[in-house]
Amino acid sequence: MQFKRRLKTSVNPDLVPLIDIIFQLLIFFMVSTTFLQLPGIIIAEPESETAESVFLDRLNITVVSESEIFLNEKITTLSNLKRDLLAFKEKAEGSGAEPIKSIIITIPEDQTVGLETKVVDAITQTNFKNAVIARKVRLLGRE
């Protein structure tokens, strides 16, 4: 008696479409992600006699309280913010650098909207454009 042999069918799924979709999702998330530069630690850099000033096209303002506002790494107060912004703008324009393209305002979540409004008002009065507010941030060392 002879038995018929059954042929085994092998199933090999095509992985190429899956890889294509994964790469498309990866590219989508890379393009749609926004990057914020948050304040960190201050590093003491060595001094140089031949160094030249470099102005960035972005300005970071970190608001801790009315008496403690960081304009890039320089500390100022709310009452002096407008004056310091104008001085920064004049210094950047005097050096022939590109104008400031964006301002990132970092305000901790425990601060009031009134303080945020005062900071934005000072920026508006100095004719800066493109201010972005990063809200609900926890600053290092504050619990």
N, C-alpha and C positions, 0 to 999 in steps of 0.2 A: 504494500500500500504506500502510495506516495502522497506526501503532504505538500500543499501549496505553500510556497514561501510568501510571507507578507513583507512588502516593502516598507521600510521605515521612512516616514517623511520627516525631514529635519526642518525646523522652523528657525530661520535666521532673520530677526527683525532688522530693518534698515535704519541705521543710526544717524545717517547723514542729515535728514530733516531735523532731528532732535538737536544735533550739534549746531545747525544753522539758527534755530530758534534761541538757543542758549547764547550764542554770540550776539544776536540782535538785541536780546534783553540786556546783556552786558554793556553794549554800546549805548543803548537807551539810558541806562542808569548812570553811566559815566558822563553823558552829555547833559542830563537833567539835574545833576547834583550841583549845589551851590557850596562854595567854600568860604567860610568866614575866618578871618584871622583874629583870634581871641587873645587878650592880653596874657602874658606869661611872666617869666622871671626876667629881671634886668641883669644883663651881664656886663661887667666892667671890661671894656675893650682897651687894648693898648693904644697909646697916642702916637701919631705920626706927624712929622713936620711937612711931608709932601702930600698929605691926603687932601682930596678935593671933596667938597660937599656934593651929595647926591640927593636929589629931591624925588620922592615917590609920587606917583600920580593918584595915590589913595591916602586918605587921612583917617586915622582911627581915633575916635573919641570914646573914652570909657568913663562913665559917670558912676561914682561911688556914693557921693553925697554932694550937697551944694558947695561945701568947702573943699571937696576933693574930686577934681575932674582931671583926667589924663588926656592930654592932646599929644598924640603919639606917645613919647616917653616923658614929656614935660608935664609937670603937675601945675594945675591952675585952679581957680575958683570960678563959680558961676558968674560973679560980678566982673571978673577979668577975662572971661571966655571970649567975648566979642573983640576986645582989644588984642588978645593973643591970636585969634583967628585972622584978624586984619594984618598983624605983624607977620604971621606965617605966609599969608597970601602975597604980601609985598616982597618978602624975602624970596619966595619961589619965582615970582615974576621978574624980580631984579636979576636973578641968576640966569634967566633965559630958558628955564626948564619948562616942560609941558605943564599946562594948567591941571589943577586937581580935577580928576574925572569922577571920583566918588568919595563919599564920606560914610564911614560905618560907625554908627552910634551904638555902643553896648551899654545897656542899662539893666541892673539886677532886678529880679522879679519883685523884690520887696520895696522898690522905690515907687513913689506916686506918679500919676500921670501929669501932675502939675510941674514937677521937675523936668520931665521929658519934654513938655511943651515949652518950658523956658529955654532949654538947650536948643530945640529945633528953631525957636524964635531967634536966638542969637546967631544961628547958622544962616537963617534966611536974611537977616539984616546985613550980613556981610557978603551977600550975593553969591553964596556957594550953592551949587545945584547938586542933584542926585544924592540926597542923604538917605541912607537905609538904616532902619532901627532894628537892632537885634535885641529882642525882649526875652525875659525869662531865662536869664543866664545866672549861674552861680559863680561868683568870683572866688579865686583861690584864697583860702584863709578866712572865708566868711561862712558861717554855718547858719 
